[in-house]
């Protein structure tokens, strides 16, 4: 009986210790994930439908804070350009410094003479409704278009501005990785630009951030639930153990009386 009690107590102490470790580790992962995400990402609300169907008007997006020099073709970026209204805007980068942009050849945008597949455009629509005359992007600048080409006020409508409709890389505030609301998830990579020099960007650490938060929450809840579950288990097994103990005690007394 005493051996059984000591074993149960040992298991209880071990379980309490492990549950405490799980809660502590879970708090670190959960809070650390939020801090990490807040440091790396900035939320924005997209005001117009110029990026549909990829991003709709009123959608909430998460943009990774990056330097403008890290932007690649195909990236969806948040930028601010005084000549465009000096407000945060969301467009897709289709050309970088030195690229020659034109549209349309067989209904497709061309970059340095290469036709670009753009599956993110609305189905059945050309890459441009009014065409884009051959334009060379100045060094250090970006040529941006909305995915809804018929209604987007983008580089194609600013061709007469300084820089031939392009914006400086320094205007970029972040690269959009995901639509947070509604929960559309991570944006698809723009693979049509893969074969061009410089390649395309890889997604930021958003999946790792979310994994840290989810795993942390699971550890906190699991560790916190150990105590109530253990108490409930002891209550269920306690009466049976007590009955067994009483029987052994009675048997010992009777034997002593006979002797």
Secondary structure, DSSP 8 states (H G I E B T S, - for coil): -HHHHHHHHHHHHHHHHHHHHHHHHHHHHHHHHHHHHHHHEEEEE--SSTTTTTS-TT-EEEEE---GGG--TT-EEEE--GGGTSS-EEEEEEEETT-EEEEEETTEEEETTEE---TTS-TT--S-SS-EEEEE--TTEEEEE-SSTTT--SGGG-TTSTTTT-EEGGGEEEEEEEEEETT-EE----GGGTTSTT------THHHHHHHHHHHHHHHHHHHHHHHHHHHHHHHHHHHHHHHHHHHHHHHHHHHHH-
